[in-house]
Amino acid sequence: MNKIAFVGTYPPRRCGIGTFTKNLVDSVVRAKVNGRLKDLNASVVALSDQGDRYEYPPEVSFEIRSPHSADYRRAAEFLNLSDVDAVSIQHEFGIFGGDDGEYLLQLMENLKKPSITTLHTILSNPTSSQLQIIKEICRLSTFVVVQSEKGKEFLTSIYGVPPFKIKLIYHGAPDVPFLDPVIYKDRFHAINKWVILTFGLLAPNKGIEIALKSLSGVIKKFPEVLYVVLGTTHPVIKKQFGEEYRLFLQKMVHNLGLEKNVVFHNYFVTEEELIQFIVAADIYLTPYLSQEQIVSGTLTYAIACGKAIISTPYYYASEMLGEERGCLSPFGDSETMSSLLIRLLDDSEQRNRFRTGCYRFGRRFVWPKIGAAYYQLFKKAVEKYKSLPAFYSIPTLQKEQGLPEVKLDYLFSITDDTGLFQHASYTIPDRRHGYTTDDNARGIVVLERNWALFKDEKVIPFLNIYLSFLRYAFNDKTGYFRNFMAYDRHFQEESGSEDSHSRALWALGCLIRRPPNQSVLTFATNLFQSASLVVEKFTSPRAWAYIIIGFNRYLERFGGDVRIKNATKNIMELLVTHYKNNESPDWPWLENEVTYDNARIAQAVIMAGRRFNKTEVLEKGLRSLEWLFSIQTDPSGRHLSLIGNNGWLKRGGEKAKFDQQPIEITALIDACYEAYLATKEKRWFEKAQLAFKWFLGSNDLNVVLYDSKTGGCKDGLTPTGVNENEGAESSLAFLLSLECLYQFNNLLEAEKTISSRAPQ
């Protein structure tokens, strides 16, 4: 065995798993077995946030962008072709892409090397998805590492993992001398103070407020106590709620009069700094509120440094602090915690017994011993894997369907602090035409989909701009959105069209379904509720379609909203009535003319049929979508030939060949996605691919409309060639189409994964 690959987050990314991975790599490479250093090399496959680029050290040989499913398959192929003997995977739900981190399975299923997975979270009450994913990870792993006895128990009793696969290796910790706290107190201006320390990413489940309440009683007897809360706010919490929890705690400190006794260190410390903080502490305190925590790196470090510890009885603490190694305080009980702190500060003999017990116990999980244990397990995994029947295949990249990368640069370049410009002269924003609610609404859907796919923080400021535009466009007096705004920020009408109003509701409904944060959700919901009051007066079928789509998205979050549910059903019935009054076997359409954005109607009818379990309605939508493809496919069958807006298609007449607009492609692809959800027929994916190729040159003029240099899209096909301008509507249409195909690919991959897990 010569080389191990490690998969996980990795420095300089600031992440607890990254720190663990780095320490594990170092300890395995330096592992001594029977007193001899092993000649072992390591490489790292690092998981990166979307949008963040890290200057990784040389041992990082491959980078996975967490939200990109294709990167996991590429990583597997890379590892299969490399000289690594085994792969060590660090699993935590939050670091991998997909729902509950399911994209990891794409790496593991395509990997042809032995894999050893360390589970950093094992839930006692998982969701059905979490349960299935962990079971599959364990099935695909040669061995699974847990870091506590309780973890071993959960894997066997809850997840059904056979005991022979499970190996207990404790969380590692640095090997430091048994030092007196006074050694480092001067570095923190804490000489002659009792130091109590809590360390870790700050989040509401950490129970710091309970610790603060307990201090009120402690300082009456020990006024010189200093409680240090060390660590930044958890990144997930910060994304959703900002520093709300930290500010709440700081206000609590003020209200309790603890300003002289509490200090918050809001920064990510190096391991050397962390050790100094821990050594300086007289008592290490973990006041967590949930029993669920199966392992804690911070508690492990405190034990290894030989600290007197008080903790709430979460699983890991209950297991680690037995046999005179610490004391437990009930969850949420500040009075008991206060009395335990007073007792421990007052009893130096007890503190020393706890310190000695922890330090002796902690010798078994210092990193040199942990590295040696992992080395032996990797060796065993390699030997076991060699005994299995040989099977090897190199995966191809055909699954990716040759899709371009989603680039938002051009979209951002035609946006100012007011909103998205309507038109461009070539690629230069044309200010003469100002802005529209239509395009800013489409922009919201593009960024909402982008957030769902990639969780890229850079979209949020632009999302806020488009959302702010919609709010300004909404006329509180009339209850309608205005549409056209001149460059001087004055609207050119009191009320816009039904279509623009319904597109705004579509955008808000999509955003409510998958908001990036609570602020956006609240803002969008309030605006949606106000704007939805007028829609049952509408008479435009396309407006009805967008309303149904937007309302369905809204109902995916707030399914119990009776008003919206009833309105959706009523509008569905209006569309169905129009179909019944106008359709015939050779014209399955609700009007005597096929004009623009046609497939949105089919999409809405399919959606409504699914939601209300109306088979007849669903079939109308599917039939009309099939017909739209049939009348817009070239006789060769190789490309789409769209209905042009210079004459449209009248019943009994010939369709206009030009001008063909990108907006038609977006509607077709979105409708195909809904058709697949309703039928699970693969042909809808194939039709969506055929439609997307229109952008790439499979069209009547054999010209490419997608501008790969800018990320924008040409404005359409005319009789004399491509329209070279790259306006908002066309560029948004391309991005919406591309993102929908990304979603389509991800859905098919997920379903394939689930299918492979099903009993044969």
Buried (B, 14 or more C-beta within 10 A) or exposed (E): BEEBBBBBBBBEBBBBBBBBBBBBBBBBBBBEEEEEEBEBEBBBBBBBBBEEEBEBEEBBBBBBBBBBBBBBBBBBBBBBEBEBBBBBBBBBBBBBBBEBBBBBBBBBBBBBBBBBBBBBBBBEEBEEBBBBBBBBBBBBBBBBBBBBEBBBBBBBEBBEBEEEBBBEBBBBBBBBEEBEBBEBBEEBEBEEBBBBBBBBBBBBBBBBBBBBBBBBBBBEEBEEBBBBBBBBBBBEBBBBBBBBBBEEBBEBBEEBEBEEBBBBBEEBBEEEBBBBBBBBBBBBBBBBBEBBBBBBBBBBBBBBBBBBBBBBBBBBBBBBBEEEBBBBBEBBBBEBBBBBBBEBBEEEEBBEBBBBBBBEBBEEBBBBBBBBBBBBBBBBBBEEBEEEEEEEEEBEEEBEBEBBEBBBEBBBBBBEEBBBBBBBBEBEBBBEBBBBBBBBBBBBBBBBBBBBBBBBBBBBEBBBBBBBBBBBBBBEEEBBBBBBBEBEEEBEEEBBBBBBBBBBBBBBBBBBBBBBBEBBBEBBBEBBBEBBEBBEEBEBBBBBBBBBBBBBBBBBBBEEBEEBBEBBBEBBBBBBEBBEEBBEEEBBBBBEEBEBBBBBBBBBBBBBBBBBEBEEBBBBBBBBBBBBBEBBBEEEEEBBBBBBBEBBBBEEEEBBBBBBBBBBBBBBBBBBBBBBEBBEEEEBBEBBBBBBBBBBEBBBBEEBBBBEEBBBBBBBBBEEEBBEBBBBBBBBBBBBBBBBBBBBBBBBBBEEBBEEBEEE
